[in-house]
Amino acid sequence: MNVHEPLREWLVDAADAAIDRAARSEIEEGAATFRRAIEVADAVPFRSQTLPVLRNLERVGGSPRAEQFVEFAPHLRWVESHRWDDQGEERALCVLSEAFELPGLEVGIMYVDQGCTYPLHSHPPQELYLTVSGSAHWRYGGSEELVEMAPNSTLYNNPLDIHTVEAGDTPLVAMYVLWGNGVRS
């Protein structure tokens, strides 16, 4: 399956959703920057790779965007993050800036299995998330509290904000976009 064009369409739709649901001007700025970039980005060949956490793909759903994700997720390249060492049992990333030429952006999809946590961390670039599927408790935007966010919500992290997420009863799928100072070129 050549996943680049369906994935591009899905990402344009996700960027539009993030713009429409932007709770802050920074989210709108980041999503618009990403949308302009993905529309014209050259595709980069990659070999698909799955990880054990994707065994629960059938539990992802609740919207047409989530259902489309389930269709193409097995054809993407899933990797572990340097933030944990679980061989992809509970968490995985699909780094989309390795599937498309997106200078000045780090873009991907985060998959966190139900009941699991993505480790507490921070980074220099600012970041937005669009939740695709699954309710979760997020620490974001400089807060020290966890806040429950439903699917199709957007959230924003300032540079160096400490943040984390705890997935609820179903897997969490979220698109992320990092931009600004500190993004790898």
N, C-alpha and C positions, 0 to 999 in steps of 0.2 A: 504494500500500500504506500503510495506517495502521499505522505501526510502534510507536506508543507502548505499546500493551498487551502485545504480544509482548516488546518491549524491557523493560518493567517486570517481567514475569515472569522474564526472563533475569537482570535485575539482582537481584531478590529471591533467585533461586537462587545467583547469584554471591556475594551477601552471606552467605548461609547457608554456602556453601563456605568463605569466608574465616573465618567464625566457627568452623567445624569444624576448620579447618587452622591456626588461630591459634597461632603459635609464641610469642607474647607477649600479655600482657593488653591492651596498647594496641591491638593488631590486633583483638582481640575487641571492645573498646570502640568503635573506629571503625567496624567492620563492622556492629555492632548499631545504632549511631546512624544509619548510612546505611540499614539495612534498615527501621527504623521510619519514616524520612523518605520513602523511595521508595514504600512501600506506600500512602501517602495523598497523595503529591505531585500537584499539578495539572500536567497536560500543557501544554507551551508549543508552539504551532505553529512549525514550521521547514520550510525548503526543503532537500531533500536535495542533497548536493554530494559528488562523489567527487574524488579526487586520483590522479595516476598511480601512486603506490605500491600502490594496491589492485589493480593488474594481477596480483599474485601471490596473490590470495585463494585460489586452488585449492590452494596449498601449506599453507594453514592447516587444521589438523585434529587428530585424535588423541583427541578426546573428544566426547560429545554437546554440551557447552557450546560447544566450538570450532566444531562443525558448524552449530549454531544461529546463531552469530555470522556465519558465512559467508553464511547465508541473508539476514540483515537488514542486513549491513554496507553494501551498495550504496544502501540507503534512508536512511542516516544523513547527517548533515552533517559532513564531514571538512574540517579546516582545518590550515594550517601553524601551527607554534608560533613564538612570538617568539624562540625560542632557536636557530633556524637559518633559512637562506634557500636552500632547495632546490626551491621551487615544488611541494612535495609529491612529489618523485621518490623519496625514501628513507624519509620519516617522515611521520606524520600523527596528528592528535588528533581525537577526537570528544568535544566538551565536553558531557557529558550534563546538567550543571547549566544548560545553555541549552535543553534539551529538556523539563526538569521543574523545577518550583519547589522548590528545595532550599536554603532559607536556612541559612547557617552551614556549608555544605559546598561543596567544589569536587570534582566527580566527572567522570570521563571514561574513555575507552578510548584507549590509546596503541598505535599500529601502527608497528613499526620493521622495515624490510625486512631480509632475511637478509644477514648480513655487515656491517650498518650499526650505528652508534653513536648513542645519544641523548646530547646534550652534557652534560658535567659541569656541575652546577648545585646550588643550594640555595635554600630558601625558608623563611619563618617558620612556616607551618603544619606540623603533623605529618602524616605521610602513610603510607598502607598501599597495597600492591599485591597483587593476585591475578593470577598469570600464567594466561592462558587457553590459549595455544598457543605452542609454540616454546621450546626450551632457550636460555638466555642466560647471560651473565656479568654479574653485578650488583655494583656497589659501593654499599653501603647501610649504614645503621645506625651511622655513625661510623667504619666500617672504611676503610682505604686499599687493601685488597686486593679483587680481583674474585673472586666466588664463583659457580660454576655453579649455576643453579637450574632445576629441571625444571618443566613445566607443572603447574598446580594447587598451586604453592607460594605462600606468603604471605611478605611482607617488610615491614619497618617502618623509616621514617626519622624520627628525632627532629627537632624544629625546628632548622633551619639545618645539618643534616647534609649534607655534600657527597656527591652521588650521581650515578650514571650507569648505563647498561646497554649491552652489546654483544650484538646478536642473533647467534645461531648460524647453522646451515645452512638454517633455515626462518624465515619471518617471526615476529616476536614480537608477540603480542597480550596486553596486560595492562590490567586495570581498575585505576584509581587512585581513592583517596578522600583528600582533604585536609580537615582540620578543626582547630579551635582558633584561637589567636591568629594573625591575619594573613590569614584567609580573607575574601575579598571578599564583602560582603553583597549 
